Amino acid sequence: MLKALFKKFLRLFYPQFHNEQYFNTTLIKYIVWQKFLGINRSTPWPVHFTSLVKCPENIKNGTKAPGYSMGCYIDGRNGIVIEENVYVGPRVSLISMNHDKNNLEEYVKTSPIVIRKNSWLAANSIVLAGVELGEHTVVAAGAVVTKSFPEGHQMLAGNPATVIKKLD
């Protein structure tokens, strides 16, 4: 009974977000930060107050809430597609827009970042504009992903990121 009432309460603030895993008292803090204090107010899913989400209207997320962990920077200006069951760790940066190398005052339009289902972006990892990560890709802590790895079932690490291990 109480859980059902709590779910209805949360639907008032996050009507499009449907993940049973996030229904706990931490969300009440997120509601205060987002909806009442205005930190990431326009983001339709729960976001930690230390995370920053730019252009959430250009971000399509699956069952998880990118930015739920602390200190994330998610720049959706060029578009980001995050499929089902993608874990985004603390201080992860998803940067979908880049400067023109010849004119730093202009931005380059590229394809959106695409992260396929069942992937994990570990703490302090960075995914840059136009990157596509295949299904079940693990990005190690501190890795900088500068190019696409669409094959999937692999672990990436390093700067720039390379495949260090194939996963079952």
PyMOL commands that place a pseudoatom at each C-alpha (Angstrom):
pseudoatom trace, name=CA, resn=MET, resi=1, chain=A, elem=C, hetatm=0, pos=[0.000, 0.000, 0.000]
pseudoatom trace, name=CA, resn=LEU, resi=2, chain=A, elem=C, hetatm=0, pos=[2.724, 2.477, 1.017]
pseudoatom trace, name=CA, resn=LYS, resi=3, chain=A, elem=C, hetatm=0, pos=[4.906, 1.516, -1.940]
pseudoatom trace, name=CA, resn=ALA, resi=4, chain=A, elem=C, hetatm=0, pos=[2.007, 2.060, -4.369]
pseudoatom trace, name=CA, resn=LEU, resi=5, chain=A, elem=C, hetatm=0, pos=[1.301, 5.471, -2.833]
pseudoatom trace, name=CA, resn=PHE, resi=6, chain=A, elem=C, hetatm=0, pos=[4.981, 6.403, -3.092]
pseudoatom trace, name=CA, resn=LYS, resi=7, chain=A, elem=C, hetatm=0, pos=[5.015, 5.379, -6.779]
pseudoatom trace, name=CA, resn=LYS, resi=8, chain=A, elem=C, hetatm=0, pos=[2.013, 7.604, -7.484]
pseudoatom trace, name=CA, resn=PHE, resi=9, chain=A, elem=C, hetatm=0, pos=[3.726, 10.504, -5.687]
pseudoatom trace, name=CA, resn=LEU, resi=10, chain=A, elem=C, hetatm=0, pos=[6.861, 10.086, -7.822]
pseudoatom trace, name=CA, resn=ARG, resi=11, chain=A, elem=C, hetatm=0, pos=[4.793, 9.971, -11.030]
pseudoatom trace, name=CA, resn=LEU, resi=12, chain=A, elem=C, hetatm=0, pos=[3.781, 13.560, -10.299]
pseudoatom trace, name=CA, resn=PHE, resi=13, chain=A, elem=C, hetatm=0, pos=[7.399, 14.628, -10.788]
pseudoatom trace, name=CA, resn=TYR, resi=14, chain=A, elem=C, hetatm=0, pos=[8.762, 11.995, -13.220]
pseudoatom trace, name=CA, resn=PRO, resi=15, chain=A, elem=C, hetatm=0, pos=[5.753, 10.902, -15.321]
pseudoatom trace, name=CA, resn=GLN, resi=16, chain=A, elem=C, hetatm=0, pos=[7.849, 9.385, -18.145]
pseudoatom trace, name=CA, resn=PHE, resi=17, chain=A, elem=C, hetatm=0, pos=[10.356, 7.547, -15.967]
pseudoatom trace, name=CA, resn=HIS, resi=18, chain=A, elem=C, hetatm=0, pos=[9.324, 3.970, -15.179]
pseudoatom trace, name=CA, resn=ASN, resi=19, chain=A, elem=C, hetatm=0, pos=[11.981, 2.063, -13.271]
pseudoatom trace, name=CA, resn=GLU, resi=20, chain=A, elem=C, hetatm=0, pos=[11.033, 0.225, -10.105]
pseudoatom trace, name=CA, resn=GLN, resi=21, chain=A, elem=C, hetatm=0, pos=[14.657, 0.112, -8.967]
pseudoatom trace, name=CA, resn=TYR, resi=22, chain=A, elem=C, hetatm=0, pos=[14.773, 3.845, -8.227]
pseudoatom trace, name=CA, resn=PHE, resi=23, chain=A, elem=C, hetatm=0, pos=[11.727, 4.031, -5.944]
pseudoatom trace, name=CA, resn=ASN, resi=24, chain=A, elem=C, hetatm=0, pos=[13.319, 4.885, -2.603]
pseudoatom trace, name=CA, resn=THR, resi=25, chain=A, elem=C, hetatm=0, pos=[13.736, 7.815, -0.246]
pseudoatom trace, name=CA, resn=THR, resi=26, chain=A, elem=C, hetatm=0, pos=[16.767, 9.150, -2.145]
pseudoatom trace, name=CA, resn=LEU, resi=27, chain=A, elem=C, hetatm=0, pos=[14.361, 10.182, -4.867]
pseudoatom trace, name=CA, resn=ILE, resi=28, chain=A, elem=C, hetatm=0, pos=[12.651, 12.576, -2.483]
pseudoatom trace, name=CA, resn=LYS, resi=29, chain=A, elem=C, hetatm=0, pos=[15.974, 14.464, -2.206]
pseudoatom trace, name=CA, resn=TYR, resi=30, chain=A, elem=C, hetatm=0, pos=[16.282, 14.450, -6.003]
pseudoatom trace, name=CA, resn=ILE, resi=31, chain=A, elem=C, hetatm=0, pos=[12.767, 15.873, -6.323]
pseudoatom trace, name=CA, resn=VAL, resi=32, chain=A, elem=C, hetatm=0, pos=[13.659, 18.708, -3.935]
pseudoatom trace, name=CA, resn=TRP, resi=33, chain=A, elem=C, hetatm=0, pos=[16.901, 19.486, -5.814]
pseudoatom trace, name=CA, resn=GLN, resi=34, chain=A, elem=C, hetatm=0, pos=[15.350, 19.283, -9.274]
pseudoatom trace, name=CA, resn=LYS, resi=35, chain=A, elem=C, hetatm=0, pos=[11.782, 20.439, -8.996]
pseudoatom trace, name=CA, resn=PHE, resi=36, chain=A, elem=C, hetatm=0, pos=[11.885, 22.855, -6.072]
pseudoatom trace, name=CA, resn=LEU, resi=37, chain=A, elem=C, hetatm=0, pos=[15.456, 24.234, -6.136]
pseudoatom trace, name=CA, resn=GLY, resi=38, chain=A, elem=C, hetatm=0, pos=[15.649, 24.127, -9.949]
pseudoatom trace, name=CA, resn=ILE, resi=39, chain=A, elem=C, hetatm=0, pos=[18.847, 22.103, -10.404]
pseudoatom trace, name=CA, resn=ASN, resi=40, chain=A, elem=C, hetatm=0, pos=[18.339, 20.221, -13.718]
pseudoatom trace, name=CA, resn=ARG, resi=41, chain=A, elem=C, hetatm=0, pos=[14.661, 21.143, -13.504]
pseudoatom trace, name=CA, resn=SER, resi=42, chain=A, elem=C, hetatm=0, pos=[13.857, 20.350, -17.151]
pseudoatom trace, name=CA, resn=THR, resi=43, chain=A, elem=C, hetatm=0, pos=[15.293, 16.827, -16.970]
pseudoatom trace, name=CA, resn=PRO, resi=44, chain=A, elem=C, hetatm=0, pos=[12.398, 14.323, -16.902]
pseudoatom trace, name=CA, resn=TRP, resi=45, chain=A, elem=C, hetatm=0, pos=[14.276, 11.674, -14.924]
pseudoatom trace, name=CA, resn=PRO, resi=46, chain=A, elem=C, hetatm=0, pos=[15.981, 11.814, -11.501]
pseudoatom trace, name=CA, resn=VAL, resi=47, chain=A, elem=C, hetatm=0, pos=[19.408, 13.503, -11.540]
pseudoatom trace, name=CA, resn=HIS, resi=48, chain=A, elem=C, hetatm=0, pos=[21.898, 14.031, -8.694]
pseudoatom trace, name=CA, resn=PHE, resi=49, chain=A, elem=C, hetatm=0, pos=[22.280, 17.692, -7.722]
pseudoatom trace, name=CA, resn=THR, resi=50, chain=A, elem=C, hetatm=0, pos=[26.008, 17.642, -8.578]
pseudoatom trace, name=CA, resn=SER, resi=51, chain=A, elem=C, hetatm=0, pos=[25.375, 16.329, -12.100]
pseudoatom trace, name=CA, resn=LEU, resi=52, chain=A, elem=C, hetatm=0, pos=[24.683, 18.581, -15.074]
pseudoatom trace, name=CA, resn=VAL, resi=53, chain=A, elem=C, hetatm=0, pos=[22.400, 17.609, -17.967]
pseudoatom trace, name=CA, resn=LYS, resi=54, chain=A, elem=C, hetatm=0, pos=[22.376, 19.905, -21.014]
pseudoatom trace, name=CA, resn=CYS, resi=55, chain=A, elem=C, hetatm=0, pos=[19.517, 19.639, -23.531]
pseudoatom trace, name=CA, resn=PRO, resi=56, chain=A, elem=C, hetatm=0, pos=[17.700, 16.668, -21.949]
pseudoatom trace, name=CA, resn=GLU, resi=57, chain=A, elem=C, hetatm=0, pos=[15.122, 16.904, -24.751]
pseudoatom trace, name=CA, resn=ASN, resi=58, chain=A, elem=C, hetatm=0, pos=[17.803, 15.491, -27.113]
pseudoatom trace, name=CA, resn=ILE, resi=59, chain=A, elem=C, hetatm=0, pos=[18.539, 12.513, -24.847]
pseudoatom trace, name=CA, resn=LYS, resi=60, chain=A, elem=C, hetatm=0, pos=[16.669, 9.234, -25.222]
pseudoatom trace, name=CA, resn=ASN, resi=61, chain=A, elem=C, hetatm=0, pos=[17.334, 7.085, -22.190]
pseudoatom trace, name=CA, resn=GLY, resi=62, chain=A, elem=C, hetatm=0, pos=[16.248, 3.552, -21.445]
pseudoatom trace, name=CA, resn=THR, resi=63, chain=A, elem=C, hetatm=0, pos=[15.506, 2.091, -18.031]
pseudoatom trace, name=CA, resn=LYS, resi=64, chain=A, elem=C, hetatm=0, pos=[18.317, 3.758, -16.097]
pseudoatom trace, name=CA, resn=ALA, resi=65, chain=A, elem=C, hetatm=0, pos=[18.705, 7.422, -15.185]
pseudoatom trace, name=CA, resn=PRO, resi=66, chain=A, elem=C, hetatm=0, pos=[21.908, 8.940, -16.618]
pseudoatom trace, name=CA, resn=GLY, resi=67, chain=A, elem=C, hetatm=0, pos=[23.171, 11.508, -14.139]
pseudoatom trace, name=CA, resn=TYR, resi=68, chain=A, elem=C, hetatm=0, pos=[21.722, 9.662, -11.129]
pseudoatom trace, name=CA, resn=SER, resi=69, chain=A, elem=C, hetatm=0, pos=[25.294, 9.205, -9.889]
pseudoatom trace, name=CA, resn=MET, resi=70, chain=A, elem=C, hetatm=0, pos=[27.161, 12.231, -8.578]
pseudoatom trace, name=CA, resn=GLY, resi=71, chain=A, elem=C, hetatm=0, pos=[29.213, 14.580, -10.718]
pseudoatom trace, name=CA, resn=CYS, resi=72, chain=A, elem=C, hetatm=0, pos=[28.110, 13.475, -14.201]
pseudoatom trace, name=CA, resn=TYR, resi=73, chain=A, elem=C, hetatm=0, pos=[28.261, 15.824, -17.183]
pseudoatom trace, name=CA, resn=ILE, resi=74, chain=A, elem=C, hetatm=0, pos=[25.783, 14.864, -19.898]
pseudoatom trace, name=CA, resn=ASP, resi=75, chain=A, elem=C, hetatm=0, pos=[25.735, 17.171, -22.923]
pseudoatom trace, name=CA, resn=GLY, resi=76, chain=A, elem=C, hetatm=0, pos=[22.841, 16.234, -25.181]
pseudoatom trace, name=CA, resn=ARG, resi=77, chain=A, elem=C, hetatm=0, pos=[23.105, 19.143, -27.633]
pseudoatom trace, name=CA, resn=ASN, resi=78, chain=A, elem=C, hetatm=0, pos=[23.985, 16.807, -30.540]
pseudoatom trace, name=CA, resn=GLY, resi=79, chain=A, elem=C, hetatm=0, pos=[21.841, 13.953, -29.249]
pseudoatom trace, name=CA, resn=ILE, resi=80, chain=A, elem=C, hetatm=0, pos=[22.428, 10.923, -27.039]
pseudoatom trace, name=CA, resn=VAL, resi=81, chain=A, elem=C, hetatm=0, pos=[20.698, 7.542, -27.267]
pseudoatom trace, name=CA, resn=ILE, resi=82, chain=A, elem=C, hetatm=0, pos=[21.052, 5.335, -24.201]
pseudoatom trace, name=CA, resn=GLU, resi=83, chain=A, elem=C, hetatm=0, pos=[19.344, 1.964, -24.499]
pseudoatom trace, name=CA, resn=GLU, resi=84, chain=A, elem=C, hetatm=0, pos=[17.956, -0.334, -21.800]
pseudoatom trace, name=CA, resn=ASN, resi=85, chain=A, elem=C, hetatm=0, pos=[19.939, -1.303, -18.707]
pseudoatom trace, name=CA, resn=VAL, resi=86, chain=A, elem=C, hetatm=0, pos=[22.928, 1.034, -19.196]
pseudoatom trace, name=CA, resn=TYR, resi=87, chain=A, elem=C, hetatm=0, pos=[24.737, 1.881, -15.961]
pseudoatom trace, name=CA, resn=VAL, resi=88, chain=A, elem=C, hetatm=0, pos=[26.396, 5.312, -15.783]
pseudoatom trace, name=CA, resn=GLY, resi=89, chain=A, elem=C, hetatm=0, pos=[28.858, 5.633, -12.910]
pseudoatom trace, name=CA, resn=PRO, resi=90, chain=A, elem=C, hetatm=0, pos=[29.914, 8.732, -10.982]
pseudoatom trace, name=CA, resn=ARG, resi=91, chain=A, elem=C, hetatm=0, pos=[31.683, 11.608, -12.751]
pseudoatom trace, name=CA, resn=VAL, resi=92, chain=A, elem=C, hetatm=0, pos=[31.029, 10.144, -16.226]
pseudoatom trace, name=CA, resn=SER, resi=93, chain=A, elem=C, hetatm=0, pos=[31.005, 12.649, -19.104]
pseudoatom trace, name=CA, resn=LEU, resi=94, chain=A, elem=C, hetatm=0, pos=[28.949, 12.157, -22.265]
pseudoatom trace, name=CA, resn=ILE, resi=95, chain=A, elem=C, hetatm=0, pos=[29.956, 14.988, -24.592]
pseudoatom trace, name=CA, resn=SER, resi=96, chain=A, elem=C, hetatm=0, pos=[27.902, 14.911, -27.791]
pseudoatom trace, name=CA, resn=MET, resi=97, chain=A, elem=C, hetatm=0, pos=[29.097, 18.192, -29.313]
pseudoatom trace, name=CA, resn=ASN, resi=98, chain=A, elem=C, hetatm=0, pos=[32.593, 19.267, -30.266]
pseudoatom trace, name=CA, resn=HIS, resi=99, chain=A, elem=C, hetatm=0, pos=[34.258, 22.492, -31.429]
pseudoatom trace, name=CA, resn=ASP, resi=100, chain=A, elem=C, hetatm=0, pos=[35.351, 23.017, -35.029]
pseudoatom trace, name=CA, resn=LYS, resi=101, chain=A, elem=C, hetatm=0, pos=[39.140, 22.589, -35.058]
pseudoatom trace, name=CA, resn=ASN, resi=102, chain=A, elem=C, hetatm=0, pos=[39.576, 25.563, -37.433]
pseudoatom trace, name=CA, resn=ASN, resi=103, chain=A, elem=C, hetatm=0, pos=[37.116, 27.895, -35.701]
pseudoatom trace, name=CA, resn=LEU, resi=104, chain=A, elem=C, hetatm=0, pos=[36.772, 27.245, -31.977]
pseudoatom trace, name=CA, resn=GLU, resi=105, chain=A, elem=C, hetatm=0, pos=[33.760, 29.527, -31.735]
pseudoatom trace, name=CA, resn=GLU, resi=106, chain=A, elem=C, hetatm=0, pos=[31.707, 27.121, -33.870]
pseudoatom trace, name=CA, resn=TYR, resi=107, chain=A, elem=C, hetatm=0, pos=[30.423, 23.635, -33.121]
pseudoatom trace, name=CA, resn=VAL, resi=108, chain=A, elem=C, hetatm=0, pos=[30.509, 20.613, -35.405]
pseudoatom trace, name=CA, resn=LYS, resi=109, chain=A, elem=C, hetatm=0, pos=[27.255, 18.759, -36.043]
pseudoatom trace, name=CA, resn=THR, resi=110, chain=A, elem=C, hetatm=0, pos=[27.848, 14.998, -35.802]
pseudoatom trace, name=CA, resn=SER, resi=111, chain=A, elem=C, hetatm=0, pos=[25.799, 11.894, -35.246]
pseudoatom trace, name=CA, resn=PRO, resi=112, chain=A, elem=C, hetatm=0, pos=[24.539, 11.337, -31.680]
pseudoatom trace, name=CA, resn=ILE, resi=113, chain=A, elem=C, hetatm=0, pos=[26.289, 9.245, -29.064]
pseudoatom trace, name=CA, resn=VAL, resi=114, chain=A, elem=C, hetatm=0, pos=[24.698, 5.777, -29.031]
pseudoatom trace, name=CA, resn=ILE, resi=115, chain=A, elem=C, hetatm=0, pos=[25.180, 3.388, -26.114]
pseudoatom trace, name=CA, resn=ARG, resi=116, chain=A, elem=C, hetatm=0, pos=[23.593, -0.014, -26.698]
pseudoatom trace, name=CA, resn=LYS, resi=117, chain=A, elem=C, hetatm=0, pos=[21.830, -2.062, -24.033]
pseudoatom trace, name=CA, resn=ASN, resi=118, chain=A, elem=C, hetatm=0, pos=[23.449, -3.801, -21.042]
pseudoatom trace, name=CA, resn=SER, resi=119, chain=A, elem=C, hetatm=0, pos=[26.530, -1.559, -21.049]
pseudoatom trace, name=CA, resn=TRP, resi=120, chain=A, elem=C, hetatm=0, pos=[28.411, 0.031, -18.156]
pseudoatom trace, name=CA, resn=LEU, resi=121, chain=A, elem=C, hetatm=0, pos=[30.307, 3.320, -18.104]
pseudoatom trace, name=CA, resn=ALA, resi=122, chain=A, elem=C, hetatm=0, pos=[32.542, 3.183, -15.033]
pseudoatom trace, name=CA, resn=ALA, resi=123, chain=A, elem=C, hetatm=0, pos=[33.624, 6.152, -12.899]
pseudoatom trace, name=CA, resn=ASN, resi=124, chain=A, elem=C, hetatm=0, pos=[35.357, 9.085, -14.603]
pseudoatom trace, name=CA, resn=SER, resi=125, chain=A, elem=C, hetatm=0, pos=[34.992, 7.657, -18.100]
pseudoatom trace, name=CA, resn=ILE, resi=126, chain=A, elem=C, hetatm=0, pos=[34.422, 10.026, -21.019]
pseudoatom trace, name=CA, resn=VAL, resi=127, chain=A, elem=C, hetatm=0, pos=[32.516, 9.303, -24.234]
pseudoatom trace, name=CA, resn=LEU, resi=128, chain=A, elem=C, hetatm=0, pos=[32.987, 11.871, -27.005]
pseudoatom trace, name=CA, resn=ALA, resi=129, chain=A, elem=C, hetatm=0, pos=[30.793, 13.058, -29.885]
pseudoatom trace, name=CA, resn=GLY, resi=130, chain=A, elem=C, hetatm=0, pos=[29.611, 10.612, -32.542]
pseudoatom trace, name=CA, resn=VAL, resi=131, chain=A, elem=C, hetatm=0, pos=[30.669, 7.470, -30.650]
pseudoatom trace, name=CA, resn=GLU, resi=132, chain=A, elem=C, hetatm=0, pos=[28.606, 4.286, -30.839]
pseudoatom trace, name=CA, resn=LEU, resi=133, chain=A, elem=C, hetatm=0, pos=[29.160, 1.550, -28.253]
pseudoatom trace, name=CA, resn=GLY, resi=134, chain=A, elem=C, hetatm=0, pos=[27.823, -1.922, -28.999]
pseudoatom trace, name=CA, resn=GLU, resi=135, chain=A, elem=C, hetatm=0, pos=[25.693, -4.083, -26.745]
pseudoatom trace, name=CA, resn=HIS, resi=136, chain=A, elem=C, hetatm=0, pos=[27.293, -5.182, -23.436]
pseudoatom trace, name=CA, resn=THR, resi=137, chain=A, elem=C, hetatm=0, pos=[30.283, -2.840, -23.647]
pseudoatom trace, name=CA, resn=VAL, resi=138, chain=A, elem=C, hetatm=0, pos=[32.125, -2.051, -20.430]
pseudoatom trace, name=CA, resn=VAL, resi=139, chain=A, elem=C, hetatm=0, pos=[34.090, 1.206, -20.375]
pseudoatom trace, name=CA, resn=ALA, resi=140, chain=A, elem=C, hetatm=0, pos=[36.739, 1.041, -17.650]
pseudoatom trace, name=CA, resn=ALA, resi=141, chain=A, elem=C, hetatm=0, pos=[37.197, 3.782, -15.072]
pseudoatom trace, name=CA, resn=GLY, resi=142, chain=A, elem=C, hetatm=0, pos=[39.008, 6.793, -16.503]
pseudoatom trace, name=CA, resn=ALA, resi=143, chain=A, elem=C, hetatm=0, pos=[38.806, 5.649, -20.136]
pseudoatom trace, name=CA, resn=VAL, resi=144, chain=A, elem=C, hetatm=0, pos=[38.360, 8.218, -22.907]
pseudoatom trace, name=CA, resn=VAL, resi=145, chain=A, elem=C, hetatm=0, pos=[36.324, 6.835, -25.812]
pseudoatom trace, name=CA, resn=THR, resi=146, chain=A, elem=C, hetatm=0, pos=[37.131, 8.840, -28.948]
pseudoatom trace, name=CA, resn=LYS, resi=147, chain=A, elem=C, hetatm=0, pos=[35.870, 6.420, -31.645]
pseudoatom trace, name=CA, resn=SER, resi=148, chain=A, elem=C, hetatm=0, pos=[33.063, 3.896, -32.081]
pseudoatom trace, name=CA, resn=PHE, resi=149, chain=A, elem=C, hetatm=0, pos=[33.157, 0.275, -30.954]
pseudoatom trace, name=CA, resn=PRO, resi=150, chain=A, elem=C, hetatm=0, pos=[29.891, -1.094, -32.401]
pseudoatom trace, name=CA, resn=GLU, resi=151, chain=A, elem=C, hetatm=0, pos=[30.796, -4.800, -32.106]
pseudoatom trace, name=CA, resn=GLY, resi=152, chain=A, elem=C, hetatm=0, pos=[29.851, -5.083, -28.421]
pseudoatom trace, name=CA, resn=HIS, resi=153, chain=A, elem=C, hetatm=0, pos=[30.649, -7.722, -25.760]
pseudoatom trace, name=CA, resn=GLN, resi=154, chain=A, elem=C, hetatm=0, pos=[33.989, -6.090, -24.989]
pseudoatom trace, name=CA, resn=MET, resi=155, chain=A, elem=C, hetatm=0, pos=[35.824, -4.082, -22.363]
pseudoatom trace, name=CA, resn=LEU, resi=156, chain=A, elem=C, hetatm=0, pos=[37.440, -0.761, -23.264]
pseudoatom trace, name=CA, resn=ALA, resi=157, chain=A, elem=C, hetatm=0, pos=[40.174, 1.017, -21.332]
pseudoatom trace, name=CA, resn=GLY, resi=158, chain=A, elem=C, hetatm=0, pos=[42.824, 3.685, -21.794]
pseudoatom trace, name=CA, resn=ASN, resi=159, chain=A, elem=C, hetatm=0, pos=[43.201, 7.104, -23.380]
pseudoatom trace, name=CA, resn=PRO, resi=160, chain=A, elem=C, hetatm=0, pos=[42.262, 6.811, -26.174]
pseudoatom trace, name=CA, resn=ALA, resi=161, chain=A, elem=C, hetatm=0, pos=[40.196, 3.744, -25.344]
pseudoatom trace, name=CA, resn=THR, resi=162, chain=A, elem=C, hetatm=0, pos=[41.029, 0.418, -26.960]
pseudoatom trace, name=CA, resn=VAL, resi=163, chain=A, elem=C, hetatm=0, pos=[39.578, -3.071, -26.588]
pseudoatom trace, name=CA, resn=ILE, resi=164, chain=A, elem=C, hetatm=0, pos=[41.415, -4.846, -23.777]
pseudoatom trace, name=CA, resn=LYS, resi=165, chain=A, elem=C, hetatm=0, pos=[39.163, -7.875, -23.403]
pseudoatom trace, name=CA, resn=LYS, resi=166, chain=A, elem=C, hetatm=0, pos=[36.319, -9.705, -25.143]
pseudoatom trace, name=CA, resn=LEU, resi=167, chain=A, elem=C, hetatm=0, pos=[33.337, -10.530, -22.916]
pseudoatom trace, name=CA, resn=ASP, resi=168, chain=A, elem=C, hetatm=0, pos=[31.067, -13.581, -23.039]
for i in range(1, 168): cmd.bond("trace and resi %d" % i, "trace and resi %d" % (i + 1))
show_as sticks, trace
zoom trace
